[in-house]
Amino acid sequence: MISAAELGRRLAGHGELALLDVREQGVHYRGHPFYASSAPLSRLEILIADLVPRRIASIAVFDAGEGLAAKAAVRLTDLGYTDVAGLDGGCAAWQAVGGELFSGINVPSKAFGELVEHRYETPRISAAELRELQASKADVVVLDSRPFEEYQRMCIPGGIDTPGAELAYRVHDLAPDPDTLVVVNCAGRTRSIIGCQSLRNAGIPNRVVALKDGTMGWELAGYGCERGASRRAQDPSPAGRARAQALAEHVAQRFGVKFADAGTVHRWLADTKRTTYLLDVRTREEFEAAHLAGSRHAPGGQLVQATDEYMAVRHARVVLVDPERVRAIMTASWLGQLGWHDVYVLPTLAGFPLEHGARQPLLLGLRPWATTRQAEGAVLDFSTSLRFHHRHIPGAWWVVRSRLDEARGRVGEADALTLTSEDGLLAQLAAPEVAALWPRANVRVLEGGNAGWPGAWESGTERATTTRDDVWYKPYDHQAGFEQHARDYLAWEVALIEQIKRDPAIRFAIPY
């Protein structure tokens, strides 16, 4: 066990430590220490190899008294992690020694975004002002800084998808006239602010502003979003690419961005005393065309937006891969200000074995289990409640792996059970635990999971066996009350800047 006071001292220090909240993400959302990463016990084997790649790194796990932390410590030890401690007293003990509990997810990045806007005085434009400019046919381009999947769901009319770190790489062809106003938006605030300030830091000649409150602000103002748009920023022209690289070099000098060569990175990856994250910050298409063996895809904008989802080990070494340099430089410039001081750009793919296609998940502890192509008996679906609500096999029960006792009570006896999940992997992990609770049942895993199901679907959550708090529901995910959920979310983001003042362990490095 580790005491809350000792945990506070270690978080304020400079040694490596991963702080993992092993409750479900929706419970994590209600309150956790600032530097905690969400690593639910129910999905631990799927997440842990990426979050904590070095098996001898120090890990502290916690819950709020549910008993999950003790189970997680045992499971991590079984998976080969050798330095695991539970937070004695959980969240209550953390509060008892004066520790802050922060609601929300991606809290470090969200709080950082608010501080960036305050310190840099990042300019913004309201939805009404942008609407008026568009109506008057003003020279303005709207760049949406979110991943394409989010952009397609809803976007500002006319907006062009240009995710995060791609902004500084592709903007020169999107706004070649320096008189064009560039408006950067996301769904809320953080990626709008960081995207806008990235272009300002890069020194493009255009006036650049962030859309206040993003698509949420746009819809709260009574304007309709566009659905299903497909406009994407194209690869830069030779002139645009050269301009982007030149400006990125100025950013590298201004923010002290460091570079590494292949030989050095090889030595780091072999170093058993330090954790090294090898992250490819390019687009998914570039990554799948060719990437370094062992690297993980982490598009630059999303990495800055959600550091806690990619890197759980504080004070680890971070290597950002990008042969074009621009995306990695922009990402490194922000990670340094976020407090990640050991960040390096690797501007080459040479000198490493390459892999192609989508990266296979680094799944630990998976034991083969009998599969089936048909749904036999009762169906237990381990997908997220969001996915289950959208569609599931007719008659399926929604279950959470860490709450199988509740499912046992709701489902009752069964002669046969078919387990499924998004891709079937989580169902395979859960199979031995299901078999232990239903010793008389013939337990099988659906081959390929829901992704391979050829039959009909149904929607709804009538057969949920537990509380639907396994994941965070974004304002757009709620069936009713979007406006109030959006207002609450935006108010929460703005309030973070005051709350972080009460936590002495929080250290950013914004230069202004």
KEPA-585287 format. One record per residue (C-alpha): residue number from 0; residue in one letter; z negated, x negated, y. Coordinates in steps of 0.5 Angstrom, whole numbers. Layout:
N
<NUM; 'A'; <Z; X; Y>>
...
This chain:
512
<0; 'M'; <0; 0; 0>>
<1; 'I'; <1; -2; 7>>
<2; 'S'; <-4; 1; 13>>
<3; 'A'; <-1; 4; 19>>
<4; 'A'; <-4; -1; 23>>
<5; 'E'; <0; -7; 19>>
<6; 'L'; <6; -3; 19>>
<7; 'G'; <6; -3; 27>>
<8; 'R'; <5; -10; 27>>
<9; 'R'; <11; -12; 23>>
<10; 'L'; <15; -7; 26>>
<11; 'A'; <13; -11; 33>>
<12; 'G'; <15; -17; 30>>
<13; 'H'; <21; -21; 28>>
<14; 'G'; <21; -21; 20>>
<15; 'E'; <26; -17; 16>>
<16; 'L'; <23; -10; 14>>
<17; 'A'; <26; -4; 12>>
<18; 'L'; <22; 3; 13>>
<19; 'L'; <25; 9; 9>>
<20; 'D'; <23; 16; 10>>
<21; 'V'; <24; 19; 3>>
<22; 'R'; <23; 26; 4>>
<23; 'E'; <30; 30; 5>>
<24; 'Q'; <34; 29; 11>>
<25; 'G'; <32; 36; 14>>
<26; 'V'; <25; 34; 13>>
<27; 'H'; <26; 27; 16>>
<28; 'Y'; <29; 31; 22>>
<29; 'R'; <22; 34; 24>>
<30; 'G'; <19; 28; 25>>
<31; 'H'; <18; 20; 23>>
<32; 'P'; <17; 13; 26>>
<33; 'F'; <23; 11; 31>>
<34; 'Y'; <26; 5; 26>>
<35; 'A'; <25; 9; 20>>
<36; 'S'; <32; 11; 16>>
<37; 'S'; <33; 17; 12>>
<38; 'A'; <33; 15; 4>>
<39; 'P'; <31; 22; 1>>
<40; 'L'; <28; 21; -6>>
<41; 'S'; <33; 25; -9>>
<42; 'R'; <39; 21; -7>>
<43; 'L'; <36; 14; -7>>
<44; 'E'; <40; 11; -12>>
<45; 'I'; <46; 13; -8>>
<46; 'L'; <44; 10; -2>>
<47; 'I'; <39; 4; -3>>
<48; 'A'; <44; -1; -5>>
<49; 'D'; <48; 0; 2>>
<50; 'L'; <41; 1; 6>>
<51; 'V'; <38; -5; 3>>
<52; 'P'; <43; -10; 0>>
<53; 'R'; <38; -16; -2>>
<54; 'R'; <33; -14; -8>>
<55; 'I'; <27; -18; -5>>
<56; 'A'; <27; -15; 2>>
<57; 'S'; <21; -12; 4>>
<58; 'I'; <21; -5; 4>>
<59; 'A'; <16; 0; 6>>
<60; 'V'; <17; 8; 4>>
<61; 'F'; <13; 14; 7>>
<62; 'D'; <12; 21; 7>>
<63; 'A'; <8; 26; 10>>
<64; 'G'; <3; 27; 4>>
<65; 'E'; <8; 30; -1>>
<66; 'G'; <7; 25; -6>>
<67; 'L'; <15; 23; -6>>
<68; 'A'; <13; 16; -3>>
<69; 'A'; <9; 14; -10>>
<70; 'K'; <15; 16; -14>>
<71; 'A'; <20; 13; -9>>
<72; 'A'; <16; 6; -10>>
<73; 'V'; <16; 7; -18>>
<74; 'R'; <24; 8; -18>>
<75; 'L'; <25; 2; -13>>
<76; 'T'; <21; -2; -17>>
<77; 'D'; <25; 0; -23>>
<78; 'L'; <32; -1; -20>>
<79; 'G'; <30; -8; -19>>
<80; 'Y'; <27; -8; -12>>
<81; 'T'; <21; -13; -12>>
<82; 'D'; <17; -12; -5>>
<83; 'V'; <16; -5; -4>>
<84; 'A'; <10; -2; -1>>
<85; 'G'; <8; 5; 1>>
<86; 'L'; <5; 7; 8>>
<87; 'D'; <-2; 9; 6>>
<88; 'G'; <-4; 16; 9>>
<89; 'G'; <4; 17; 11>>
<90; 'C'; <6; 20; 18>>
<91; 'A'; <-1; 23; 19>>
<92; 'A'; <-4; 16; 19>>
<93; 'W'; <2; 13; 23>>
<94; 'Q'; <0; 18; 28>>
<95; 'A'; <-8; 17; 28>>
<96; 'V'; <-6; 9; 30>>
<97; 'G'; <-2; 12; 36>>
<98; 'G'; <4; 12; 33>>
<99; 'E'; <10; 16; 36>>
<100; 'L'; <14; 21; 31>>
<101; 'F'; <21; 22; 33>>
<102; 'S'; <24; 29; 31>>
<103; 'G'; <32; 28; 30>>
<104; 'I'; <36; 23; 26>>
<105; 'N'; <40; 17; 29>>
<106; 'V'; <34; 17; 34>>
<107; 'P'; <35; 9; 36>>
<108; 'S'; <42; 10; 37>>
<109; 'K'; <41; 17; 41>>
<110; 'A'; <35; 14; 45>>
<111; 'F'; <39; 8; 47>>
<112; 'G'; <45; 12; 49>>
<113; 'E'; <41; 16; 54>>
<114; 'L'; <38; 9; 57>>
<115; 'V'; <45; 6; 57>>
<116; 'E'; <47; 12; 62>>
<117; 'H'; <41; 11; 66>>
<118; 'R'; <41; 3; 67>>
<119; 'Y'; <49; 3; 68>>
<120; 'E'; <49; 9; 72>>
<121; 'T'; <55; 11; 67>>
<122; 'P'; <59; 16; 71>>
<123; 'R'; <60; 23; 68>>
<124; 'I'; <64; 30; 69>>
<125; 'S'; <62; 37; 68>>
<126; 'A'; <66; 42; 64>>
<127; 'A'; <68; 46; 70>>
<128; 'E'; <71; 40; 74>>
<129; 'L'; <75; 38; 68>>
<130; 'R'; <77; 45; 67>>
<131; 'E'; <79; 45; 74>>
<132; 'L'; <83; 38; 74>>
<133; 'Q'; <87; 40; 68>>
<134; 'A'; <89; 47; 71>>
<135; 'S'; <91; 43; 77>>
<136; 'K'; <96; 39; 73>>
<137; 'A'; <92; 33; 75>>
<138; 'D'; <93; 26; 72>>
<139; 'V'; <88; 26; 67>>
<140; 'V'; <87; 24; 59>>
<141; 'V'; <82; 26; 55>>
<142; 'L'; <80; 21; 49>>
<143; 'D'; <75; 24; 44>>
<144; 'S'; <71; 19; 41>>
<145; 'R'; <69; 22; 34>>
<146; 'P'; <72; 21; 27>>
<147; 'F'; <78; 25; 26>>
<148; 'E'; <75; 30; 21>>
<149; 'E'; <70; 32; 27>>
<150; 'Y'; <75; 32; 32>>
<151; 'Q'; <79; 37; 28>>
<152; 'R'; <74; 42; 27>>
<153; 'M'; <74; 43; 35>>
<154; 'C'; <76; 39; 41>>
<155; 'I'; <77; 39; 48>>
<156; 'P'; <84; 42; 49>>
<157; 'G'; <89; 37; 50>>
<158; 'G'; <84; 31; 47>>
<159; 'I'; <87; 25; 43>>
<160; 'D'; <83; 23; 38>>
<161; 'T'; <81; 16; 39>>
<162; 'P'; <74; 14; 35>>
<163; 'G'; <69; 10; 38>>
<164; 'A'; <71; 2; 38>>
<165; 'E'; <78; 4; 38>>
<166; 'L'; <78; 6; 45>>
<167; 'A'; <78; -1; 48>>
<168; 'Y'; <84; -3; 43>>
<169; 'R'; <88; 3; 44>>
<170; 'V'; <87; 6; 51>>
<171; 'H'; <92; 1; 55>>
<172; 'D'; <98; 5; 52>>
<173; 'L'; <94; 12; 53>>
<174; 'A'; <93; 11; 60>>
<175; 'P'; <98; 6; 62>>
<176; 'D'; <98; 8; 70>>
<177; 'P'; <92; 6; 73>>
<178; 'D'; <91; 12; 77>>
<179; 'T'; <90; 16; 71>>
<180; 'L'; <83; 19; 70>>
<181; 'V'; <80; 17; 63>>
<182; 'V'; <75; 22; 61>>
<183; 'V'; <71; 21; 54>>
<184; 'N'; <68; 26; 50>>
<185; 'C'; <64; 27; 44>>
<186; 'A'; <60; 33; 41>>
<187; 'G'; <54; 32; 45>>
<188; 'R'; <52; 26; 49>>
<189; 'T'; <52; 19; 46>>
<190; 'R'; <59; 17; 44>>
<191; 'S'; <61; 20; 50>>
<192; 'I'; <57; 15; 54>>
<193; 'I'; <58; 9; 50>>
<194; 'G'; <65; 10; 50>>
<195; 'C'; <66; 11; 57>>
<196; 'Q'; <61; 5; 58>>
<197; 'S'; <65; 1; 53>>
<198; 'L'; <72; 2; 57>>
<199; 'R'; <68; 0; 64>>
<200; 'N'; <65; -6; 61>>
<201; 'A'; <72; -8; 58>>
<202; 'G'; <74; -7; 66>>
<203; 'I'; <80; -3; 65>>
<204; 'P'; <83; -1; 72>>
<205; 'N'; <83; 6; 71>>
<206; 'R'; <77; 11; 73>>
<207; 'V'; <73; 13; 67>>
<208; 'V'; <68; 18; 66>>
<209; 'A'; <64; 21; 60>>
<210; 'L'; <65; 29; 59>>
<211; 'K'; <57; 31; 60>>
<212; 'D'; <55; 34; 54>>
<213; 'G'; <61; 34; 50>>
<214; 'T'; <64; 40; 47>>
<215; 'M'; <58; 43; 47>>
<216; 'G'; <58; 43; 54>>
<217; 'W'; <65; 45; 54>>
<218; 'E'; <63; 51; 50>>
<219; 'L'; <57; 53; 54>>
<220; 'A'; <61; 53; 60>>
<221; 'G'; <65; 59; 57>>
<222; 'Y'; <71; 55; 55>>
<223; 'G'; <74; 55; 48>>
<224; 'C'; <75; 49; 44>>
<225; 'E'; <82; 48; 40>>
<226; 'R'; <81; 48; 33>>
<227; 'G'; <85; 44; 28>>
<228; 'A'; <89; 39; 33>>
<229; 'S'; <92; 33; 30>>
<230; 'R'; <93; 28; 36>>
<231; 'R'; <91; 21; 34>>
<232; 'A'; <92; 15; 38>>
<233; 'Q'; <97; 11; 36>>
<234; 'D'; <97; 3; 34>>
<235; 'P'; <97; -1; 40>>
<236; 'S'; <104; -4; 43>>
<237; 'P'; <105; -11; 43>>
<238; 'A'; <103; -11; 51>>
<239; 'G'; <97; -6; 50>>
<240; 'R'; <94; -10; 44>>
<241; 'A'; <95; -17; 48>>
<242; 'R'; <91; -13; 54>>
<243; 'A'; <86; -11; 49>>
<244; 'Q'; <85; -17; 46>>
<245; 'A'; <84; -21; 53>>
<246; 'L'; <79; -16; 56>>
<247; 'A'; <75; -16; 50>>
<248; 'E'; <74; -24; 50>>
<249; 'H'; <71; -22; 57>>
<250; 'V'; <66; -17; 54>>
<251; 'A'; <65; -23; 49>>
<252; 'Q'; <63; -28; 54>>
<253; 'R'; <59; -23; 58>>
<254; 'F'; <55; -21; 53>>
<255; 'G'; <54; -27; 49>>
<256; 'V'; <58; -25; 43>>
<257; 'K'; <58; -30; 37>>
<258; 'F'; <63; -31; 32>>
<259; 'A'; <63; -34; 25>>
<260; 'D'; <68; -37; 20>>
<261; 'A'; <69; -35; 13>>
<262; 'G'; <66; -41; 10>>
<263; 'T'; <59; -40; 14>>
<264; 'V'; <60; -32; 12>>
<265; 'H'; <60; -34; 5>>
<266; 'R'; <54; -39; 5>>
<267; 'W'; <50; -33; 9>>
<268; 'L'; <52; -28; 3>>
<269; 'A'; <49; -33; -2>>
<270; 'D'; <43; -34; 2>>
<271; 'T'; <37; -30; -2>>
<272; 'K'; <32; -31; 4>>
<273; 'R'; <36; -27; 9>>
<274; 'T'; <39; -20; 9>>
<275; 'T'; <47; -20; 11>>
<276; 'Y'; <51; -14; 12>>
<277; 'L'; <58; -15; 12>>
<278; 'L'; <61; -9; 15>>
<279; 'D'; <69; -7; 17>>
<280; 'V'; <69; -4; 23>>
<281; 'R'; <77; -2; 23>>
<282; 'T'; <80; 5; 22>>
<283; 'R'; <79; 7; 15>>
<284; 'E'; <87; 6; 14>>
<285; 'E'; <86; -1; 15>>
<286; 'F'; <80; -2; 11>>
<287; 'E'; <84; 2; 5>>
<288; 'A'; <90; -3; 6>>
<289; 'A'; <86; -9; 5>>
<290; 'H'; <79; -11; 6>>
<291; 'L'; <74; -16; 4>>
<292; 'A'; <71; -15; -3>>
<293; 'G'; <64; -13; -2>>
<294; 'S'; <65; -11; 5>>
<295; 'R'; <63; -3; 7>>
<296; 'H'; <67; 1; 12>>
<297; 'A'; <63; 2; 18>>
<298; 'P'; <68; 4; 24>>
<299; 'G'; <65; 1; 30>>
<300; 'G'; <63; 7; 34>>
<301; 'Q'; <60; 11; 28>>
<302; 'L'; <56; 4; 27>>
<303; 'V'; <53; 4; 34>>
<304; 'Q'; <52; 12; 34>>
<305; 'A'; <48; 11; 27>>
<306; 'T'; <45; 4; 26>>
<307; 'D'; <40; 7; 21>>
<308; 'E'; <45; 10; 17>>
<309; 'Y'; <48; 3; 16>>
<310; 'M'; <43; -2; 16>>
<311; 'A'; <36; 0; 14>>
<312; 'V'; <33; -8; 14>>
<313; 'R'; <31; -9; 21>>
<314; 'H'; <32; -16; 24>>
<315; 'A'; <38; -17; 18>>
<316; 'R'; <44; -21; 20>>
<317; 'V'; <50; -17; 21>>
<318; 'V'; <57; -19; 20>>
<319; 'L'; <63; -15; 23>>
<320; 'V'; <70; -16; 20>>
<321; 'D'; <76; -15; 25>>
<322; 'P'; <82; -19; 25>>
<323; 'E'; <84; -16; 31>>
<324; 'R'; <77; -18; 34>>
<325; 'V'; <77; -12; 39>>
<326; 'R'; <73; -7; 35>>
<327; 'A'; <68; -12; 33>>
<328; 'I'; <67; -15; 39>>
<329; 'M'; <66; -8; 43>>
<330; 'T'; <61; -6; 37>>
<331; 'A'; <57; -13; 37>>
<332; 'S'; <56; -12; 45>>
<333; 'W'; <53; -6; 43>>
<334; 'L'; <49; -8; 37>>
<335; 'G'; <46; -14; 41>>
<336; 'Q'; <44; -9; 47>>
<337; 'L'; <41; -5; 41>>
<338; 'G'; <36; -10; 39>>
<339; 'W'; <40; -13; 33>>
<340; 'H'; <40; -20; 35>>
<341; 'D'; <44; -24; 29>>
<342; 'V'; <51; -21; 30>>
<343; 'Y'; <57; -24; 29>>
<344; 'V'; <64; -23; 29>>
<345; 'L'; <69; -25; 23>>
<346; 'P'; <76; -25; 26>>
<347; 'T'; <80; -26; 19>>
<348; 'L'; <81; -23; 12>>
<349; 'A'; <83; -30; 10>>
<350; 'G'; <78; -34; 5>>
<351; 'F'; <76; -28; 2>>
<352; 'P'; <78; -24; -5>>
<353; 'L'; <81; -18; -2>>
<354; 'E'; <80; -11; -5>>
<355; 'H'; <85; -5; -4>>
<356; 'G'; <83; 3; -3>>
<357; 'A'; <77; 7; -2>>
<358; 'R'; <71; 3; -4>>
<359; 'Q'; <67; 5; -10>>
<360; 'P'; <60; 7; -9>>
<361; 'L'; <54; 2; -11>>
<362; 'L'; <51; 7; -15>>
<363; 'L'; <44; 4; -18>>
<364; 'G'; <41; 6; -24>>
<365; 'L'; <46; 11; -27>>
<366; 'R'; <46; 12; -35>>
<367; 'P'; <52; 16; -38>>
<368; 'W'; <51; 23; -40>>
<369; 'A'; <55; 28; -44>>
<370; 'T'; <60; 32; -39>>
<371; 'T'; <64; 38; -40>>
<372; 'R'; <70; 41; -36>>
<373; 'Q'; <67; 48; -37>>
<374; 'A'; <61; 51; -33>>
<375; 'E'; <57; 53; -39>>
<376; 'G'; <50; 57; -39>>
<377; 'A'; <47; 57; -32>>
<378; 'V'; <50; 52; -27>>
<379; 'L'; <45; 48; -23>>
<380; 'D'; <49; 45; -16>>
<381; 'F'; <46; 39; -13>>
<382; 'S'; <50; 39; -7>>
<383; 'T'; <48; 39; 0>>
<384; 'S'; <46; 46; 2>>
<385; 'L'; <51; 46; 7>>
<386; 'R'; <57; 45; 2>>
<387; 'F'; <54; 50; -3>>
<388; 'H'; <54; 55; 3>>
<389; 'H'; <61; 54; 4>>
<390; 'R'; <63; 54; -3>>
<391; 'H'; <60; 53; -10>>
<392; 'I'; <62; 55; -17>>
<393; 'P'; <61; 63; -18>>
<394; 'G'; <54; 64; -20>>
<395; 'A'; <51; 57; -19>>
<396; 'W'; <44; 56; -17>>
<397; 'W'; <43; 51; -11>>
<398; 'V'; <38; 46; -13>>
<399; 'V'; <34; 39; -10>>
<400; 'R'; <33; 34; -15>>
<401; 'S'; <26; 32; -12>>
<402; 'R'; <24; 39; -13>>
<403; 'L'; <26; 41; -20>>
<404; 'D'; <20; 44; -21>>
<405; 'E'; <22; 50; -16>>
<406; 'A'; <28; 50; -19>>
<407; 'R'; <25; 51; -26>>
<408; 'G'; <21; 57; -24>>
<409; 'R'; <27; 60; -21>>
<410; 'V'; <32; 59; -26>>
<411; 'G'; <27; 60; -32>>
<412; 'E'; <29; 59; -39>>
<413; 'A'; <36; 57; -41>>
<414; 'D'; <40; 55; -47>>
<415; 'A'; <45; 51; -44>>
<416; 'L'; <46; 48; -37>>
<417; 'T'; <52; 45; -33>>
<418; 'L'; <50; 40; -27>>
<419; 'T'; <55; 39; -22>>
<420; 'S'; <55; 36; -15>>
<421; 'E'; <60; 34; -10>>
<422; 'D'; <63; 28; -14>>
<423; 'G'; <58; 29; -20>>
<424; 'L'; <55; 23; -19>>
<425; 'L'; <48; 26; -17>>
<426; 'A'; <48; 31; -22>>
<427; 'Q'; <49; 25; -27>>
<428; 'L'; <43; 22; -24>>
<429; 'A'; <39; 28; -25>>
<430; 'A'; <41; 30; -32>>
<431; 'P'; <35; 26; -36>>
<432; 'E'; <30; 30; -31>>
<433; 'V'; <33; 36; -32>>
<434; 'A'; <33; 35; -40>>
<435; 'A'; <26; 34; -39>>
<436; 'L'; <24; 40; -36>>
<437; 'W'; <29; 44; -40>>
<438; 'P'; <28; 41; -47>>
<439; 'R'; <31; 47; -51>>
<440; 'A'; <37; 47; -47>>
<441; 'N'; <44; 44; -48>>
<442; 'V'; <45; 40; -41>>
<443; 'R'; <52; 37; -39>>
<444; 'V'; <55; 35; -33>>
<445; 'L'; <61; 38; -30>>
<446; 'E'; <66; 32; -31>>
<447; 'G'; <68; 30; -23>>
<448; 'G'; <63; 35; -20>>
<449; 'N'; <66; 40; -15>>
<450; 'A'; <71; 36; -13>>
<451; 'G'; <74; 37; -20>>
<452; 'W'; <73; 44; -21>>
<453; 'P'; <79; 48; -22>>
<454; 'G'; <77; 55; -22>>
<455; 'A'; <75; 60; -17>>
<456; 'W'; <69; 59; -11>>
<457; 'E'; <64; 64; -8>>
<458; 'S'; <60; 62; -2>>
<459; 'G'; <53; 64; 1>>
<460; 'T'; <46; 62; -1>>
<461; 'E'; <43; 67; -5>>
<462; 'R'; <41; 63; -11>>
<463; 'A'; <38; 57; -7>>
<464; 'T'; <32; 55; -11>>
<465; 'T'; <28; 52; -5>>
<466; 'T'; <28; 51; 2>>
<467; 'R'; <35; 49; 6>>
<468; 'D'; <32; 43; 9>>
<469; 'D'; <35; 38; 5>>
<470; 'V'; <40; 36; 11>>
<471; 'W'; <40; 37; 18>>
<472; 'Y'; <44; 43; 21>>
<473; 'K'; <48; 41; 27>>
<474; 'P'; <48; 46; 32>>
<475; 'Y'; <56; 48; 30>>
<476; 'D'; <53; 49; 23>>
<477; 'H'; <49; 55; 25>>
<478; 'Q'; <52; 61; 23>>
<479; 'A'; <48; 65; 29>>
<480; 'G'; <45; 62; 36>>
<481; 'F'; <50; 57; 37>>
<482; 'E'; <48; 57; 44>>
<483; 'Q'; <41; 56; 44>>
<484; 'H'; <41; 51; 38>>
<485; 'A'; <46; 47; 43>>
<486; 'R'; <42; 47; 49>>
<487; 'D'; <36; 45; 45>>
<488; 'Y'; <40; 39; 42>>
<489; 'L'; <42; 37; 49>>
<490; 'A'; <35; 37; 52>>
<491; 'W'; <32; 33; 46>>
<492; 'E'; <37; 28; 47>>
<493; 'V'; <35; 27; 54>>
<494; 'A'; <28; 27; 53>>
<495; 'L'; <28; 21; 48>>
<496; 'I'; <28; 17; 54>>
<497; 'E'; <21; 19; 56>>
<498; 'Q'; <19; 19; 49>>
<499; 'I'; <21; 12; 48>>
<500; 'K'; <17; 9; 53>>
<501; 'R'; <10; 11; 49>>
<502; 'D'; <12; 6; 43>>
<503; 'P'; <11; -1; 45>>
<504; 'A'; <15; -3; 38>>
<505; 'I'; <22; -1; 41>>
<506; 'R'; <25; -7; 44>>
<507; 'F'; <33; -6; 47>>
<508; 'A'; <36; -11; 51>>
<509; 'I'; <40; -8; 56>>
<510; 'P'; <42; -13; 61>>
<511; 'Y'; <41; -8; 67>>
